[in-house]
């Protein structure tokens, strides 16, 4: 594992079983994540983008090691390496008891601020719960920590005694961010953290995350389907399609000079302000996204790709270097 990395995902596969019949025997499988590899450096943000159902959130759940506990028959292979202060560990080899020691290193900001907070808990209890499991602070120290975090996310300390239903969506998401920061994590997984918020509130939450990242030296895995949001916050971007990463590189390279046909189609759909003079040609992909139950052979994108060839159905394309720290899973990307 490279010393500058906080997380490395290597050749990750996640397969969910499909059962049926009286005996609930396995009838098939869903390849939710298909040979995914990436790395996140200390203090940097990786934006993971793609359409709904492409496997983004499944990767996040694999990193926090909850898939096997939720669905015991899930098949997971590969490596997820996390660097702590004194060593590196493969998260996938840890059982629930051993993983508890490292849960404070990785925290999650969830998509829906309306359902991710326990309505029966006060705000103080919600933020303080991780501290009771992952810290040795006494009651007074926990109270001071909660008050400090509330101020840092733009809320008042006296909000500790209120309940989630008394807050707006943006305020609830700020509470979720404070909860994620409670244990001083090294890595935060932000799973569509602004998609349920009004556009005017989205910018506030994104700016808050950037400020907190700089202050606490956090690494972020930012999962989203909105490329404009990802480009604003991410150091690097990985584009996913049907369980696989098809392109990854620096944010400015992916956003301004995409190579893969799918990345180009995604970016062509991002609206530009009217004050810009340049015009983008909208790329309309043919057909629907194939089901993960029956993925196309070879390249998963070939059934919708405008430059697909017969060879694309034979073998899954490997990552090709298209520039400095820029990789694309298409041998024919230069033919466009």
N, C-alpha and C positions, 0 to 999 in steps of 0.2 A: 504494500500500500504506500502510495506517495506521501511523504511527510506533510505536504501542504494541504492534503485532502482531509476533510472531516468525515466523508462518506464515499464509498465506492460500491456500485452495484455491478456485478459481473454475471453475464449470461443468465439472467433471471427468467425463469419459466413459472407460470402459474396456470394450473388446469383445474377447472371445477367439474366434478362428476355430474352426469345426468342419470338419474335412476328412474325406474318404472316397474310396473307389474306389482303383483301381490308381495313378492319377496324384496321389492325395492332394489333389484339388481342394477348394476351399472350398464347403461345402454349407450353411452357416449360421453363426450367431454367437451367443455368449452375452453379453448385456448385463449384465456383472457390476457395473458402476457407471454410474448413469444420471443425469447432470446434478447432481452433488453440489458444494455450496459451503459452506464454513465458515471460521472464523478461530480462531487460538489466540493469546492475548495472552502477553506475557512474564511468566513466573512463574505462569501459571495452568494448570489441567488441564481438558481437554475429554474427557468420557466419551463414547465412541462405542458404542452398544448396539444389539442386535438379535439375531434368531435366527441359528442357524448357516446359512451360505450366503448371507447377505444382502449381502455385499460388504465387510464391515468390514476384514478382513485384506488384501484387495486394495487398499484405499485406503492402508493402511500400506505395502505394497510399492511402490505408485506414488510415495509421498512419498520413499522412499529410492532410487527410480529403478532398480529391478532387474527390472521386468516385461519390458521389451524384451530384456534380456539372457537371461532364462530362456526366454521365448517370443517369438522375433523378430517373428512375424506379429501380435502383439497391437496393436490399434488404441487409441491413447491420445490424447485431445484435452482442451483446457482449459488451465488455468494452475495451477502449484504454486509460489508465491512464498515464498522463504526470505530472511529478513533476516539478514545477517552484520554485522560491525562497521562496515563502510564502505559497503555497498551492498545491494541486493536482487537476487536472481537467480531466473529461472524454471527450476526443476529439470528440467522436461520437455524443455528445449532443450539439455541437457548430454549429451555422449557419455560413455562410460566413463572416458576419460582426464581429461576436464575435471571430471567428477563426483568423482573421487578427492580433489580439493582440498577438497571440502566434506563428505566423509563423516564427518569428525571432528565436524562441527556437529550431526549427527543420528545417534543410536545407538538400538539396538533391544534390548528385553528380550523374549525369546522365551517361548512358551507352555510348552514341555516342557523342564524342566531336566535330564531324563534323556538327551535326544537333542541338545540344543543345545550341549553341551560335548564337545570332542574327547577321547575316552577315552585317546588316546595321549599327550596333553599333560599336564604337571603344571599345578596351579592357577596357579603363577607364570607359566608360558608362556601360558596362556589369557588371563590379565589383561594380560600384557605385550605380546601380539601387536599390539593396536591402537596401542600406544605406539611400536612399531618402525616403523609405517607413517605415523603422523600426528603424531609429535613429534620433536624433535631432542635428546632426553635421552640421556645416555650410559648405560652399563650400570649404574653405581652409582646414578644418579638414577632409572632405571627401577625398580631394586630397591626403593628407598625409596618410590617412588610406589605400587608394588604393596603393600608392607607397610602403608602408610597407608590404602589403599582397603580392604584386608582388615579392618583394625581398624574402619573406619567402617561396614562392613556387618555387624559383630558376629562376625567370625572372628579366629582367631589368626594372627599373622605367620608362625609356623612351618608353617602349612598350605601354604605356597608349594610345598613339595616333594612334596605328596601328589597323588594322582590322583582324578578325579571319582568313581570307583566306591567310594571310601572315605567318601563323604558321603551324608547323607540328602537327600531332595528339597528341603526348605527350605533346607538349606545350599548345595546346588547353585544354587538360584535366587539366593541371596545372592552367589555367585560370578558369576552372570550379571549381576547388578546392578553389581557392582564392575567387571566388564569394560566395561559400558556407560558407566560414569563415568570410565573411564581417560583419555579424550581431552578432558575438560572440555566436554562437549557443551552446546549451547543448548536442544536439543529431544530428548526421549526418547520413542520409540514403545513402549509396553508392550502387547504383543499377548497378551491373556489370561494375564497373568503369574502368576495364582494358581489358575487352574482345575484344574491338575494336582496341587494340594497339599491336604493335610488341612485341614479347616475351622479347627482350632486354629492351624495354621501360617499360614493366609491372613491373619489379623488382624496377625500379627507382620510379615509382608512388606509389607502395606499401610501400617502405621505407619512402617516403615523408609523406604518410598518418600516418605511425607509429610515425615519429618524431613530426608531428603536433599534433597528439593525446596526446602525452606526454606533449608537451608544453602548449596546451590549455585545458588540462584535459577533452577531448572530450569523449563522448560515441558514438559507431558506430554500426549501423546495416549494415553488409557487405553482400550483396546479390550476389551470384555467383553460377555457375554450376561447377566451377573448384575447386576440393577439395584440390589440392596442394596449390593453392593460399590462400584458406580459412584457411587451417591449419597453414600457415605462419603468418597470421595477427590476428587470432581470439583467444579470451580467451575461448569462449564457441561456440559450434556448434549445430545447429538444422537441421536435415535432413528431407526434405519434399518429399512426394509422393502423387500425385493426390489430392492436396488441404489440406492434413493433415500432421502433424509432426509425423514421425514414430520413431525418436530417437533424444535425445538431452542430452548433457552433456559437460564436459570439453573437450577442443580441443584434448589433448593428449589421453584421454580415447576413444573418437570417432575414432580418426585416427589410433591408435595402437591396440585398443581392441573393435571393433564394435560388436554390439549384434544383431541388426536387419538384416534379410537376405538381404534387399534392400541396407542397408549401406555397407554390406560386398561386394555386387556386385559392387557398385559404387567405393569402394576403391580398388577392384581388378583390375579395369581398369586404375588406376593411374600409369603411367610409373615410374619405378625406375631407378636411375643411374646405369650404367653397373658395376661400381666399387663395388656395394653392392653384397655380396655373397648370401644373401637369395633370394629365388625365390617364387613368389606368384602364386598361381593357379588362372587362370582367370575364373571368374564365369560368364557364359552366361545365361542370363534370357530368358525364352521362351516367345513367343508371343509379341504383341505390347502393348503399354500403352493404357489402356481403355480411352474412351472419357469421359470428365466431364459431357456430356449430359446424360450419362447412366452409372453411376458408379456402380461397383459390390456391392452387398449387403454385409453387415458385413465389413470385412477388405478389403480395396480397393486394396491391393497388392496380394490378395490370388490367382488371376488368373495367376500370374507369379511366385508365391512363391514356392520354392523347398520343403518346409516343411508344406505346407498348409494341413489342415484337414477339415472334414465336418463342424465342429463347427465354422470355420472361416467365413462361409457364413451367420451365424445367427446374430452376434452382432459385432459392431465395437469394437476392442480391446482398453482397457484403458491403460494408461501409467503405467508400472510396474517399480519399483525401481530395477535397476540392479547393483548398486554400489553407492558410494558417489557422489551425484549430477549427477547421470547417470540414465536416464529413457528410456525405450523402450516400444513401443506399439505392443508387441507380447508376449503372454503367453507361447509360445513354443520355445523361442529363445535358450534355453539351450539344445534343442534336436538336434542341428546341430553338 
